Amino acid sequence: MQIRTIVAAFAATTAAASAQINPPAGPVTDSGPNLSQVIDALEEARTEINAENTPGDASSVFRISQPGSYYLAGNVLADKANFSAIEVAATDVTIDLNGFAIDGAGLATGGIRAFGPTDRLAIRNGVIKGINGNMISAGSPSTSVRDIRAVGVAAGMGADGIFVGGAGAIVERCVVEDAGADGIDVGEGGVVRDSAVINCGSSGITLQIEAIAERCSVTGAADGILMGGRAKALHCRITGSRTNGIRAFDLAFIEGCTIDNATFDGIQATGDCVIVNNQVRASGDDGIVFTSACRVEGNLVIGSTTDGIRGSSRNSIVNNTVEDIGDDGFQITGPDNRVDSNTAVGCTIGFRTQGIGVLDNMIVRNFASDCAITYSVLGGNFFSFTGPSASSSTNPWINIAQ
């Protein structure tokens, strides 16, 4: 009975809906605004950036002083020294470059510059070039910059590409070239995603405390990514850094990154960091170096000039592989580390403890091959090793040398 009732109700509803599809008799007439009217209404809700709507002042070509949505209708030439192309002095402003370019002609000292409280400033969709200063500069919270290509005058001029120093900033799908200082600099809790930095005078991407860089690339910076405390670098690629590939401070999290040809260290970190599943190649000094209480796991280091992986005290160093290292594959310089299930191939010394008080380290289940010295471990550590015949050993903690 219930099934019949449900089927009948469904049939009645379907019939009613079908009846509503039939158009009324007579000629067809307009029942609402057409597409052109909709576009006109949307344009009316936005304000064009021009001399009439947004007149400049003594330091800007155009100045926005009221909340609202603004757009460019053409390219902007800001060829005045000590001027910004666009200044913003209001909260809740959206600027759509509309695919056009702001050109500072090597004279303007600012592209888009925000003064005072400018919370929730949004900038998108265009090119900023030829700026002899910060190309985008905003210090208030919740700034967003998307789909911008920013090209500086020349590296070494001492200004950032995109600086959004307020908390919670977002930079997405942007490209920065030839910034004099940092390529992209985001404030506390900010996010840089799917963006690229090419040739800058200082750090490629600077992450303040708790900020995140995800799926970004940096080529030709000093430090590729400079990370404040509790910052995260996820699945980024850094190439040709003039100092370190990634330099991180306490509680940083680095995962899935690729670092090639850093002049000094591939990854350099302080304490309480997590460094997992990264690839580091051809570093001029150490591949991965850190201080204390770090988790270092699943990394691959190839071709470092000095050491492959080097840590101080209370670290967990597990399941890493180093190959073709100039000095030590793994070097431990402090106490209370766990060094477990790692592989060193083609090093001067595979595994080494070095220094005063380097005691109580647990060095187990590792494998060293094709090294001049496979293991150089001081007394006072939990360690034993054997040759290839270890397959017959009953010791579950044995290290193998080949």
Secondary structure, 3 states (H helix, E strand, C coil): CHHHHHHHHHHHHHHHHHHHHCCCCCCCCCCCCCHHHHHHHHHHCCEECCCCCCEEECCEEEEECCCEEEECCCCEECCCCCCEEEEECCCCEEEECCCCEEECCCCCCEEEEECCCCCCCEEEEEEEEEECCEEEEECCCCCEEEEEEEEECCCCCCCCCEEECCCCCEEECCEEEEECCCCEEECCCCEEECCEEEEECCCCEEECCCCEEECCEEECCCCCEEECCCCEEECCEEECCCCCCEEECCCCEEECCEEECCCCCCEEECCCCEEECCEEECCCCCCEECCECCEEECCEEECCCCCCEEECECCEEECCEEEEEEEEEEEECCCCCEEECCEEEEEEEEEEECCCCCCCCEEECCEEECCCEEEECCCCCECCEECHHHHHCCCCCCEEEC
